[in-house]
Structure formats: structure tokens, C-alpha cells
Amino acid sequence: MAFGDIGGPVTELIVTCRTPSTGTVAVKRGDALVLTGNYTIDHAAAAGAVVVGQALVDCDRNSAAIPVRVRGVCEFAYTGTAPTVGGAVGIVASATAGKVAVPATGSGRGLVLKVDTTAATAQVLL
């Protein structure tokens, strides 16, 4: 897979996870996801939660199997301050479902490769 402005090979790891068995499910392709149980993911999370990966499909059903990119380049929408390219800060889950944010303290996950402040997106190598 080629990605970014320059391209090149990117290795990905896709894991099949499931949506929660109860409650409302509104996962959208590209959403940042967090683990909520054994191979169970959700896009809604507490601010600062660890981002495990990115949804590769839309899903609105309970207990549905969906593919999740857990390694590779992911383009996430962010809220708040724009992430910084490079460094060791990374990203964490935002209080806004499916989006990421800069960690309030400490470091998050991944390496930020590119930020588009106009679109409020960041490309992150997980």
C-alpha cells in the first residue's frame, strides 16, 4: 500500500474484532477505536484512552465482526490542538467519538507523520 504525499510500501496488520453486544453502535470507516473487552472495540471512549486501531468499515450492529487496522498508517480526524509531526507524543482517543487528540500528559500511541490543519486530520504510523 502506498500512502502519503510521497508513497512507498507500508506494512499493515488487520485484526478482526467485534462491536459491543449491547448499546448503540455507530462505528464509521476511519474511526479511531479503543478496546473495551476481549477483541471488542468501540469508537466512543474516555478522553485519553489508548487507541488500538482504525475501523475499516461502517457498522451499526451489535456483536458484528469488523476489520481493524492495528498496525500501519492510519488517517484520523483530530480535535483540539493539532498533533506535532515526529517526536514521541503520539495520539490518544478524544472525548469526541471516533476522533483522536494530543495527550494531555505523557505520551500516546504512534508516530505522527503528517498533519492537515485545514481538514483537521493526522496520518499516524501505529
Phi and psi in degrees as a GROMACS rama.xvg file:
@    title "Ramachandran Plot"
@    xaxis  label "Phi"
@    yaxis  label "Psi"
@TYPE xy
-97.0565  143.938  ALA-2
-147.205  154.276  PHE-3
85.0713  -170.168  GLY-4
-75.5625  -26.3937  ASP-5
-104.731  -36.1387  ILE-6
91.6706  -165.218  GLY-7
118.953  168.496  GLY-8
-72.7243  139.737  PRO-9
-132.494  126.757  VAL-10
-85.206  134.251  THR-11
-120.521  154.829  GLU-12
-129.384  121.209  LEU-13
-110.231  130.202  ILE-14
-120.797  137.484  VAL-15
-84.4542  123.659  THR-16
-123.77  178.798  CYS-17
-127.182  155.612  ARG-18
-80.6778  165.214  THR-19
-57.9479  149.536  PRO-20
-79.6827  -18.1385  SER-21
-135.268  163.998  THR-22
88.0255  -178.294  GLY-23
-83.1454  133.758  THR-24
-115.864  126.453  VAL-25
-143.951  47.8291  ALA-26
-74.7025  133.877  VAL-27
-115.55  147.03  LYS-28
-53.4452  130.766  ARG-29
96.3955  -11.3865  GLY-30
-63.4039  143.015  ASP-31
-74.3566  137.167  ALA-32
-121.639  150.976  LEU-33
-123.51  155.442  VAL-34
-82.0885  135.479  LEU-35
-119.936  -4.37207  THR-36
-178.752  -167.971  GLY-37
-61.7336  109.753  ASN-38
52.3337  23.7816  TYR-39
-108.49  130.275  THR-40
-121.742  162.648  ILE-41
-153.358  154.671  ASP-42
-92.8014  -16.2482  HIS-43
-91.4211  128.318  ALA-44
-152.157  163.041  ALA-45
-70.3497  144.798  ALA-46
-56.2106  132.385  ALA-47
94.1079  -3.87313  GLY-48
-66.3149  155.039  ALA-49
-73.4487  127.729  VAL-50
-82.1185  122.267  VAL-51
-90.6455  -28.599  VAL-52
176.692  -161.565  GLY-53
-128.944  134.932  GLN-54
-67.8758  135.435  ALA-55
-102.627  -2.5471  LEU-56
-144.766  161.65  VAL-57
-80.9839  147.001  ASP-58
-155.395  134.932  CYS-59
-129.113  22.0429  ASP-60
-114.827  147.278  ARG-61
-75.9457  147.026  ASN-62
55.3747  31.9054  SER-63
-91.7453  142.829  ALA-64
-83.2257  129.215  ALA-65
-136.088  149.367  ILE-66
-79.6066  138.107  PRO-67
-128.624  125.322  VAL-68
-79.0739  114.843  ARG-69
-107.143  -10.708  VAL-70
-145.707  136.049  ARG-71
131.452  -170.865  GLY-72
-90.1874  124.338  VAL-73
-119.966  135.894  CYS-74
-102.055  113.587  GLU-75
-111.191  146.539  PHE-76
-78.2834  142.975  ALA-77
-122.687  160.788  TYR-78
-121.619  156.257  THR-79
76.5978  -146.591  GLY-80
-63.6389  139.164  THR-81
-66.3801  136.535  ALA-82
-61.9143  158.15  PRO-83
-100.668  133.483  THR-84
-66.1091  136.194  VAL-85
77.1775  -161.998  GLY-86
70.8099  -171.9  GLY-87
-118.838  21.8088  ALA-88
-81.5191  -45.4864  VAL-89
68.1008  -156.846  GLY-90
-134.382  160.576  ILE-91
-135.019  172.2  VAL-92
-68.7935  143.696  ALA-93
-91.4134  162.693  SER-94
-69.069  -17.2051  ALA-95
-86.0155  120.508  THR-96
-51.5779  130.376  ALA-97
83.5509  -6.0459  GLY-98
-107.915  167.192  LYS-99
-116.429  170.082  VAL-100
-149.706  168.144  ALA-101
-77.5321  136.732  VAL-102
-58.9218  138.113  PRO-103
-66.751  -38.1964  ALA-104
-143.162  156.846  THR-105
69.8805  -154.113  GLY-106
-126.811  156.116  SER-107
-103.094  -147.475  GLY-108
-111.581  145.019  ARG-109
89.6061  173.286  GLY-110
-120.758  120.483  LEU-111
-75.5966  122.21  VAL-112
-99.8602  -32.0563  LEU-113
-155.581  141.814  LYS-114
-127.171  132.814  VAL-115
-114.742  98.8822  ASP-116
-70.0788  -25.2643  THR-117
-67.4415  -45.3537  THR-118
-88.87  -7.84936  ALA-119
55.451  51.0082  ALA-120
-128.004  154.83  THR-121
-136.179  134.537  ALA-122
-94.125  123.006  GLN-123
-124.433  131.58  VAL-124
-88.6174  110.423  LEU-125
